[in-house]
Amino acid sequence: MTSEVSYFVLYGVTESGSTFRPSDWAERLAGVLAPYRPTGVPASHISYSPYAIPKVIDGVRCVVVDERLRNLEPLAWKFVHDFASDNKLKTSFGPQPV
């Protein structure tokens, strides 16, 4: 039985429809999460964690966070959710977005 990985996506749009600022917020957030990596994946100061990747989806800056981060570092997972909530960002949870 294969378990499907789910992803928490933070969109750079607030619940009221405003564009979230600053414009590099996604890269900054992914940068904060860069140290959290699967076992055996070396950290580099110039790469993102495979668990938190900045992307543009349908023209909107986003951060796609792999649910496996929750088990690796529960406080980082909580931080991401709190960040979304505190900034009233639109979010989704489910299969990896295209």
N, CA, C and O atoms as a printed pandas DataFrame, in Angstrom:
     atom_number atom_name residue_name chain_id  residue_number  x_coord  y_coord  z_coord
0              1         N          MET        A               1    0.843   -1.185    0.000
1              2        CA          MET        A               1    0.000    0.000    0.000
2              3         C          MET        A               1    0.887    1.246    0.000
3              4         O          MET        A               1    1.724    1.412    0.887
4              5         N          THR        A               2    0.710    2.102   -0.969
5              6        CA          THR        A               2    1.497    3.314   -1.088
6              7         C          THR        A               2    0.731    4.488   -0.508
7              8         O          THR        A               2   -0.431    4.711   -0.850
8              9         N          SER        A               3    1.387    5.243    0.374
9             10        CA          SER        A               3    0.721    6.421    0.902
10            11         C          SER        A               3    1.093    7.619    0.033
11            12         O          SER        A               3    2.253    7.791   -0.343
12            13         N          GLU        A               4    0.137    8.410   -0.269
13            14        CA          GLU        A               4    0.315    9.583   -1.108
14            15         C          GLU        A               4    0.765   10.758   -0.245
15            16         O          GLU        A               4    0.223   10.990    0.836
16            17         N          VAL        A               5    1.749   11.488   -0.726
17            18        CA          VAL        A               5    2.227   12.669   -0.021
18            19         C          VAL        A               5    1.288   13.819   -0.332
19            20         O          VAL        A               5    0.851   13.994   -1.469
20            21         N          SER        A               6    0.986   14.600    0.695
21            22        CA          SER        A               6    0.159   15.790    0.511
22            23         C          SER        A               6    1.026   17.030    0.689
23            24         O          SER        A               6    2.106   16.981    1.276
24            25         N          TYR        A               7    0.526   18.127    0.172
25            26        CA          TYR        A               7    1.279   19.378    0.184
26            27         C          TYR        A               7    0.398   20.507    0.689
27            28         O          TYR        A               7   -0.781   20.603    0.348
28            29         N          PHE        A               8    1.003   21.366    1.516
29            30        CA          PHE        A               8    0.360   22.570    2.010
30            31         C          PHE        A               8    0.899   23.705    1.145
31            32         O          PHE        A               8    2.108   23.929    1.096
32            33         N          VAL        A               9    0.015   24.416    0.468
33            34        CA          VAL        A               9    0.430   25.492   -0.427
34            35         C          VAL        A               9   -0.017   26.824    0.149
35            36         O          VAL        A               9   -1.190   27.022    0.465
36            37         N          LEU        A              10    0.941   27.734    0.280
37            38        CA          LEU        A              10    0.655   29.101    0.696
38            39         C          LEU        A              10    0.708   29.956   -0.560
39            40         O          LEU        A              10    1.723   29.979   -1.256
40            41         N          TYR        A              11   -0.372   30.653   -0.849
41            42        CA          TYR        A              11   -0.457   31.506   -2.030
42            43         C          TYR        A              11   -0.162   32.945   -1.634
43            44         O          TYR        A              11   -0.533   33.385   -0.546
44            45         N          GLY        A              12    0.499   33.668   -2.508
45            46        CA          GLY        A              12    0.837   35.060   -2.247
46            47         C          GLY        A              12   -0.313   36.005   -2.479
47            48         O          GLY        A              12   -0.149   37.088   -3.042
48            49         N          VAL        A              13   -1.491   35.578   -2.032
49            50        CA          VAL        A              13   -2.711   36.366   -2.130
50            51         C          VAL        A              13   -3.432   36.237   -0.789
51            52         O          VAL        A              13   -3.571   35.135   -0.259
52            53         N          THR        A              14   -3.884   37.351   -0.249
53            54        CA          THR        A              14   -4.605   37.300    1.015
54            55         C          THR        A              14   -6.045   36.856    0.787
55            56         O          THR        A              14   -6.537   36.843   -0.342
56            57         N          GLU        A              15   -6.700   36.499    1.863
57            58        CA          GLU        A              15   -8.105   36.087    1.775
58            59         C          GLU        A              15   -8.984   37.186    1.188
59            60         O          GLU        A              15  -10.038   36.903    0.617
60            61         N          SER        A              16   -8.548   38.455    1.328
61            62        CA          SER        A              16   -9.323   39.568    0.771
62            63         C          SER        A              16   -8.974   39.836   -0.695
63            64         O          SER        A              16   -9.574   40.704   -1.329
64            65         N          GLY        A              17   -7.988   39.078   -1.242
65            66        CA          GLY        A              17   -7.644   39.206   -2.654
66            67         C          GLY        A              17   -6.461   40.103   -2.951
67            68         O          GLY        A              17   -6.120   40.300   -4.118
68            69         N          SER        A              18   -5.819   40.658   -1.919
69            70        CA          SER        A              18   -4.652   41.516   -2.136
70            71         C          SER        A              18   -3.399   40.681   -2.370
71            72         O          SER        A              18   -3.259   39.583   -1.833
72            73         N          THR        A              19   -2.497   41.217   -3.176
73            74        CA          THR        A              19   -1.200   40.569   -3.373
74            75         C          THR        A              19   -0.379   40.736   -2.115
75            76         O          THR        A              19   -0.270   41.839   -1.579
76            77         N          PHE        A              20    0.206   39.632   -1.635
77            78        CA          PHE        A              20    1.013   39.677   -0.424
78            79         C          PHE        A              20    2.378   40.268   -0.746
79            80         O          PHE        A              20    2.977   39.948   -1.773
80            81         N          ARG        A              21    2.857   41.121    0.127
81            82        CA          ARG        A              21    4.156   41.781   -0.023
82            83         C          ARG        A              21    5.025   41.449    1.164
83            84         O          ARG        A              21    4.494   41.169    2.239
84            85         N          PRO        A              22    6.353   41.466    1.022
85            86        CA          PRO        A              22    7.120   41.920   -0.128
86            87         C          PRO        A              22    7.096   40.900   -1.259
87            88         O          PRO        A              22    6.677   39.758   -1.068
88            89         N          SER        A              23    7.541   41.310   -2.418
89            90        CA          SER        A              23    7.441   40.448   -3.593
90            91         C          SER        A              23    8.307   39.196   -3.489
91            92         O          SER        A              23    8.050   38.220   -4.194
92            93         N          ASP        A              24    9.317   39.198   -2.636
93            94        CA          ASP        A              24   10.181   38.019   -2.488
94            95         C          ASP        A              24    9.835   37.189   -1.246
95            96         O          ASP        A              24   10.673   36.438   -0.747
96            97         N          TRP        A              25    8.614   37.324   -0.756
97            98        CA          TRP        A              25    8.216   36.628    0.470
98            99         C          TRP        A              25    8.393   35.116    0.340
99           100         O          TRP        A              25    8.817   34.467    1.296
100          101         N          ALA        A              26    8.077   34.543   -0.826
101          102        CA          ALA        A              26    8.135   33.089   -1.001
102          103         C          ALA        A              26    9.576   32.583   -0.880
103          104         O          ALA        A              26    9.826   31.554   -0.252
104          105         N          GLU        A              27   10.505   33.301   -1.475
105          106        CA          GLU        A              27   11.905   32.914   -1.385
106          107         C          GLU        A              27   12.413   33.055    0.050
107          108         O          GLU        A              27   13.190   32.223    0.519
108          109         N          ARG        A              28   11.982   34.093    0.737
109          110        CA          ARG        A              28   12.394   34.292    2.133
110          111         C          ARG        A              28   11.870   33.159    3.017
111          112         O          ARG        A              28   12.615   32.605    3.825
112          113         N          LEU        A              29   10.599   32.819    2.863
113          114        CA          LEU        A              29   10.016   31.754    3.680
114          115         C          LEU        A              29   10.690   30.419    3.377
115          116         O          LEU        A              29   11.044   29.682    4.297
116          117         N          ALA        A              30   10.868   30.107    2.115
117          118        CA          ALA        A              30   11.544   28.859    1.748
118          119         C          ALA        A              30   12.985   28.861    2.261
119          120         O          ALA        A              30   13.510   27.810    2.628
120          121         N          GLY        A              31   13.618   30.009    2.289
121          122        CA          GLY        A              31   14.977   30.118    2.815
122          123         C          GLY        A              31   15.053   29.797    4.295
123          124         O          GLY        A              31   16.007   29.166    4.750
124          125         N          VAL        A              32   14.052   30.230    5.049
125          126        CA          VAL        A              32   13.996   29.919    6.486
126          127         C          VAL        A              32   13.888   28.415    6.698
127          128         O          VAL        A              32   14.426   27.886    7.671
128          129         N          LEU        A              33   13.200   27.728    5.803
129          130        CA          LEU        A              33   12.979   26.285    5.929
130          131         C          LEU        A              33   14.070   25.450    5.246
131          132         O          LEU        A              33   14.001   24.221    5.268
132          133         N          ALA        A              34   15.068   26.092    4.644
133          134        CA          ALA        A              34   16.117   25.385    3.900
134          135         C          ALA        A              34   16.874   24.334    4.708
135          136         O          ALA        A              34   17.269   23.321    4.130
136          137         N          PRO        A              35   17.099   24.514    6.010
137          138        CA          PRO        A              35   17.852   23.489    6.758
138          139         C          PRO        A              35   17.123   22.151    6.920
139          140         O          PRO        A              35   17.764   21.139    7.204
140          141         N          TYR        A              36   15.826   22.127    6.749
141          142        CA          TYR        A              36   15.060   20.899    6.985
142          143         C          TYR        A              36   15.049   20.050    5.727
143          144         O          TYR        A              36   14.400   20.378    4.734
144          145         N          ARG        A              37   15.791   18.941    5.797
145          146        CA          ARG        A              37   15.994   18.084    4.633
146          147         C          ARG        A              37   15.865   16.625    5.030
147          148         O          ARG        A              37   16.035   16.285    6.201
148          149         N          PRO        A              38   15.566   15.758    4.068
149          150        CA          PRO        A              38   15.540   14.322    4.365
150          151         C          PRO        A              38   16.927   13.855    4.805
151          152         O          PRO        A              38   17.934   14.470    4.455
152          153         N          THR        A              39   16.972   12.798    5.551
153          154        CA          THR        A              39   18.234   12.207    5.968
154          155         C          THR        A              39   19.080   11.891    4.742
155          156         O          THR        A              39   18.599   11.306    3.772
156          157         N          GLY        A              40   20.343   12.288    4.802
157          158        CA          GLY        A              40   21.258   12.003    3.702
158          159         C          GLY        A              40   21.317   13.061    2.630
159          160         O          GLY        A              40   22.167   12.984    1.742
160          161         N          VAL        A              41   20.438   14.056    2.683
161          162        CA          VAL        A              41   20.474   15.140    1.701
162          163         C          VAL        A              41   21.250   16.289    2.329
163          164         O          VAL        A              41   20.771   16.911    3.276
164          165         N          PRO        A              42   22.449   16.581    1.812
165          166        CA          PRO        A              42   23.281   17.611    2.433
166          167         C          PRO        A              42   22.687   19.002    2.277
167          168         O          PRO        A              42   22.059   19.321    1.268
168          169         N          ALA        A              43   22.898   19.813    3.290
169          170        CA          ALA        A              43   22.431   21.200    3.259
170          171         C          ALA        A              43   23.433   22.046    2.479
171          172         O          ALA        A              43   24.638   21.799    2.528
172          173         N          SER        A              44   22.937   23.021    1.776
173          174        CA          SER        A              44   23.767   23.961    1.046
174          175         C          SER        A              44   23.167   25.344    1.242
175          176         O          SER        A              44   21.947   25.504    1.243
176          177         N          HIS        A              45   24.014   26.327    1.407
177          178        CA          HIS        A              45   23.509   27.680    1.627
178          179         C          HIS        A              45   22.873   28.286    0.375
179          180         O          HIS        A              45   22.312   29.380    0.438
180          181         N          ILE        A              46   22.952   27.595   -0.749
181          182        CA          ILE        A              46   22.375   28.160   -1.978
182          183         C          ILE        A              46   21.233   27.307   -2.540
183          184         O          ILE        A              46   20.876   27.440   -3.711
184          185         N          SER        A              47   20.661   26.434   -1.708
185          186        CA          SER        A              47   19.548   25.625   -2.205
186          187         C          SER        A              47   18.427   25.575   -1.173
187          188         O          SER        A              47   18.649   25.755    0.024
188          189         N          TYR        A              48   17.234   25.329   -1.662
189          190        CA          TYR        A              48   16.070   25.185   -0.795
190          191         C          TYR        A              48   15.936   23.740   -0.344
191          192         O          TYR        A              48   16.473   22.825   -0.967
192          193         N          SER        A              49   15.222   23.555    0.733
193          194        CA          SER        A              49   14.867   22.213    1.173
194          195         C          SER        A              49   13.911   21.610    0.145
195          196         O          SER        A              49   13.088   22.329   -0.421
196          197         N          PRO        A              50   14.007   20.310   -0.102
197          198        CA          PRO        A              50   13.012   19.699   -0.992
198          199         C          PRO        A              50   11.622   19.685   -0.358
199          200         O          PRO        A              50   10.645   19.345   -1.025
200          201         N          TYR        A              51   11.521   20.047    0.916
201          202        CA          TYR        A              51   10.237   20.083    1.613
202          203         C          TYR        A              51    9.546   21.442    1.541
203          204         O          TYR        A              51    8.390   21.555    1.949
204          205         N          ALA        A              52   10.213   22.470    1.038
205          206        CA          ALA        A              52    9.604   23.807    0.949
206          207         C          ALA        A              52   10.188   24.523   -0.255
207          208         O          ALA        A              52   11.316   25.016   -0.219
208          209         N          ILE        A              53    9.409   24.571   -1.311
209          210        CA          ILE        A              53    9.885   25.109   -2.590
210          211         C          ILE        A              53    9.039   26.312   -3.006
211          212         O          ILE        A              53    7.812   26.219   -3.055
212          213         N          PRO        A              54    9.686   27.441   -3.305
213          214        CA          PRO        A              54    8.926   28.564   -3.874
214          215         C          PRO        A              54    8.586   28.246   -5.324
215          216         O          PRO        A              54    9.414   27.702   -6.056
216          217         N          LYS        A              55    7.379   28.582   -5.736
217          218        CA          LYS        A              55    6.908   28.331   -7.106
218          219         C          LYS        A              55    5.987   29.459   -7.527
219          220         O          LYS        A              55    5.524   30.247   -6.702
220          221         N          VAL        A              56    5.733   29.522   -8.808
221          222        CA          VAL        A              56    4.679   30.383   -9.339
222          223         C          VAL        A              56    3.622   29.452   -9.901
223          224         O          VAL        A              56    3.897   28.651  -10.796
224          225         N          ILE        A              57    2.408   29.561   -9.370
225          226        CA          ILE        A              57    1.287   28.735   -9.816
226          227         C          ILE        A              57    0.203   29.667  -10.339
227          228         O          ILE        A              57   -0.303   30.517   -9.608
228          229         N          ASP        A              58   -0.144   29.502  -11.596
229          230        CA          ASP        A              58   -1.153   30.360  -12.240
230          231         C          ASP        A              58   -0.838   31.839  -12.043
231          232         O          ASP        A              58   -1.735   32.648  -11.803
232          233         N          GLY        A              59    0.448   32.184  -12.147
233          234        CA          GLY        A              59    0.866   33.577  -12.036
234          235         C          GLY        A              59    0.968   34.106  -10.619
235          236         O          GLY        A              59    1.208   35.298  -10.431
236          237         N          VAL        A              60    0.792   33.259   -9.618
237          238        CA          VAL        A              60    0.823   33.691   -8.215
238          239         C          VAL        A              60    2.032   33.060   -7.523
239          240         O          VAL        A              60    2.252   31.854   -7.629
240          241         N          ARG        A              61    2.810   33.876   -6.816
241          242        CA          ARG        A              61    3.941   33.363   -6.047
242          243         C          ARG        A              61    3.401   32.515   -4.908
243          244         O          ARG        A              61    2.449   32.902   -4.230
244          245         N          CYS        A              62    4.020   31.349   -4.702
245          246        CA          CYS        A              62    3.562   30.395   -3.695
246          247         C          CYS        A              62    4.759   29.726   -3.033
247          248         O          CYS        A              62    5.887   29.804   -3.520
248          249         N          VAL        A              63    4.489   29.072   -1.919
249          250        CA          VAL        A              63    5.445   28.139   -1.334
250          251         C          VAL        A              63    4.702   26.821   -1.177
251          252         O          VAL        A              63    3.629   26.765   -0.578
252          253         N          VAL        A              64    5.290   25.759   -1.726
253          254        CA          VAL        A              64    4.710   24.421   -1.658
254          255         C          VAL        A              64    5.490   23.653   -0.595
255          256         O          VAL        A              64    6.692   23.425   -0.728
256          257         N          VAL        A              65    4.777   23.258    0.468
257          258        CA          VAL        A              65    5.417   22.607    1.614
258          259         C          VAL        A              65    4.961   21.152    1.681
259          260         O          VAL        A              65    3.771   20.858    1.792
260          261         N          ASP        A              66    5.925   20.265    1.614
261          262        CA          ASP        A              66    5.692   18.823    1.682
262          263         C          ASP        A              66    5.245   18.456    3.100
263          264         O          ASP        A              66    5.864   18.870    4.080
264          265         N          GLU        A              67    4.180   17.685    3.198
265          266        CA          GLU        A              67    3.639   17.312    4.507
266          267         C          GLU        A              67    4.641   16.512    5.346
267          268         O          GLU        A              67    4.516   16.473    6.570
268          269         N          ARG        A              68    5.608   15.890    4.725
269          270        CA          ARG        A              68    6.601   15.123    5.479
270          271         C          ARG        A              68    7.422   16.000    6.406
271          272         O          ARG        A              68    8.062   15.492    7.327
272          273         N          LEU        A              69    7.416   17.319    6.178
273          274        CA          LEU        A              69    8.074   18.246    7.097
274          275         C          LEU        A              69    7.467   18.149    8.498
275          276         O          LEU        A              69    8.156   18.353    9.497
276          277         N          ARG        A              70    6.180   17.838    8.557
277          278        CA          ARG        A              70    5.485   17.734    9.844
278          279         C          ARG        A              70    6.168   16.718   10.761
279          280         O          ARG        A              70    6.340   16.984   11.951
280          281         N          ASN        A              71    6.558   15.558   10.225
281          282        CA          ASN        A              71    7.224   14.543   11.036
282          283         C          ASN        A              71    8.685   14.881   11.292
283          284         O          ASN        A              71    9.210   14.600   12.369
284          285         N          LEU        A              72    9.337   15.481   10.313
285          286        CA          LEU        A              72   10.745   15.833   10.457
286          287         C          LEU        A              72   10.935   16.919   11.510
287          288         O          LEU        A              72   11.810   16.809   12.369
288          289         N          GLU        A              73   10.113   17.971   11.444
289          290        CA          GLU        A              73   10.234   19.098   12.372
290          291         C          GLU        A              73    8.870   19.733   12.609
291          292         O          GLU        A              73    8.480   20.663   11.903
292          293         N          PRO        A              74    8.139   19.223   13.615
293          294        CA          PRO        A              74    6.790   19.729   13.885
294          295         C          PRO        A              74    6.721   21.234   14.120
295          296         O          PRO        A              74    5.728   21.864   13.755
296          297         N          LEU        A              75    7.748   21.822   14.719
297          298        CA          LEU        A              75    7.713   23.273   14.960
298          299         C          LEU        A              75    7.827   24.062   13.657
299          300         O          LEU        A              75    7.242   25.138   13.537
300          301         N          ALA        A              76    8.568   23.547   12.687
301          302        CA          ALA        A              76    8.654   24.210   11.380
302          303         C          ALA        A              76    7.304   24.135   10.675
303          304         O          ALA        A              76    6.866   25.105   10.057
304          305         N          TRP        A              77    6.641   22.972   10.771
305          306        CA          TRP        A              77    5.307   22.805   10.187
306          307         C          TRP        A              77    4.324   23.798   10.819
307          308         O          TRP        A              77    3.533   24.430   10.120
308          309         N          LYS        A              78    4.386   23.924   12.140
309          310        CA          LYS        A              78    3.522   24.868   12.849
310          311         C          LYS        A              78    3.841   26.298   12.417
311          312         O          LYS        A              78    2.931   27.100   12.210
312          313         N          PHE        A              79    5.122   26.618   12.280
313          314        CA          PHE        A              79    5.542   27.945   11.850
314          315         C          PHE        A              79    4.921   28.317   10.508
315          316         O          PHE        A              79    4.424   29.430   10.332
316          317         N          VAL        A              80    4.951   27.384    9.568
317          318        CA          VAL        A              80    4.393   27.635    8.230
318          319         C          VAL        A              80    2.888   27.906    8.328
319          320         O          VAL        A              80    2.378   28.838    7.707
320          321         N          HIS        A              81    2.192   27.094    9.101
321          322        CA          HIS        A              81    0.744   27.294    9.259
322          323         C          HIS        A              81    0.436   28.608    9.970
323          324         O          HIS        A              81   -0.494   29.318    9.587
324          325         N          ASP        A              82    1.201   28.929   10.990
325          326        CA          ASP        A              82    1.008   30.197   11.696
326          327         C          ASP        A              82    1.300   31.383   10.780
327          328         O          ASP        A              82    0.595   32.392   10.832
328          329         N          PHE        A              83    2.329   31.273    9.942
329          330        CA          PHE        A              83    2.661   32.330    8.994
330          331         C          PHE        A              83    1.478   32.588    8.061
331          332         O          PHE        A              83    1.098   33.735    7.829
332          333         N          ALA        A              84    0.908   31.521    7.537
333          334        CA          ALA        A              84   -0.242   31.659    6.639
334          335         C          ALA        A              84   -1.426   32.285    7.360
335          336         O          ALA        A              84   -2.084   33.179    6.828
336          337         N          SER        A              85   -1.693   31.815    8.565
337          338        CA          SER        A              85   -2.823   32.327    9.340
338          339         C          SER        A              85   -2.622   33.789    9.735
339          340         O          SER        A              85   -3.518   34.614    9.559
340          341         N          ASP        A              86   -1.447   34.103   10.267
341          342        CA          ASP        A              86   -1.161   35.475   10.715
342          343         C          ASP        A              86   -1.255   36.479    9.576
343          344         O          ASP        A              86   -1.664   37.621    9.784
344          345         N          ASN        A              87   -0.876   36.055    8.370
345          346        CA          ASN        A              87   -0.895   36.958    7.221
346          347         C          ASN        A              87   -2.142   36.809    6.362
347          348         O          ASN        A              87   -2.264   37.429    5.306
348          349         N          LYS        A              88   -3.070   35.971    6.836
349          350        CA          LYS        A              88   -4.355   35.758    6.165
350          351         C          LYS        A              88   -4.171   35.370    4.693
351          352         O          LYS        A              88   -4.846   35.894    3.807
352          353         N          LEU        A              89   -3.235   34.435    4.458
353          354        CA          LEU        A              89   -2.963   33.992    3.097
354          355         C          LEU        A              89   -3.927   32.889    2.684
355          356         O          LEU        A              89   -4.367   32.090    3.510
356          357         N          LYS        A              90   -4.243   32.857    1.420
357          358        CA          LYS        A              90   -5.005   31.734    0.876
358          359         C          LYS        A              90   -4.094   30.515    0.896
359          360         O          LYS        A              90   -2.895   30.619    0.635
360          361         N          THR        A              91   -4.668   29.365    1.205
361          362        CA          THR        A              91   -3.894   28.132    1.274
362          363         C          THR        A              91   -4.715   26.988    0.674
363          364         O          THR        A              91   -5.923   27.104    0.470
364          365         N          SER        A              92   -4.023   25.885    0.400
365          366        CA          SER        A              92   -4.695   24.661    0.022
366          367         C          SER        A              92   -3.872   23.505    0.558
367          368         O          SER        A              92   -2.699   23.666    0.893
368          369         N          PHE        A              93   -4.503   22.327    0.637
369          370        CA          PHE        A              93   -3.819   21.131    1.115
370          371         C          PHE        A              93   -4.304   19.965    0.275
371          372         O          PHE        A              93   -5.505   19.735    0.137
372          373         N          GLY        A              94   -3.357   19.235   -0.280
373          374        CA          GLY        A              94   -3.733   18.098   -1.118
374          375         C          GLY        A              94   -2.573   17.630   -1.961
375          376         O          GLY        A              94   -1.417   17.764   -1.559
376          377         N          PRO        A              95   -2.870   17.071   -3.146
377          378        CA          PRO        A              95   -1.804   16.572   -4.015
378          379         C          PRO        A              95   -0.911   17.713   -4.485
379          380         O          PRO        A              95   -1.306   18.879   -4.447
380          381         N          GLN        A              96    0.286   17.370   -4.925
381          382        CA          GLN        A              96    1.225   18.392   -5.386
382          383         C          GLN        A              96    0.619   19.157   -6.548
383          384         O          GLN        A              96    0.162   18.559   -7.522
384          385         N          PRO        A              97    0.615   20.484   -6.446
385          386        CA          PRO        A              97    0.058   21.289   -7.537
386          387         C          PRO        A              97    0.993   21.275   -8.741
387          388         O          PRO        A              97    2.198   21.055   -8.613
388          389         N          VAL        A              98    0.426   21.507   -9.877
389          390        CA          VAL        A              98    1.199   21.508  -11.127
390          391         C          VAL        A              98    1.866   22.841  -11.321
391          392         O          VAL        A              98    2.564   23.044  -12.315
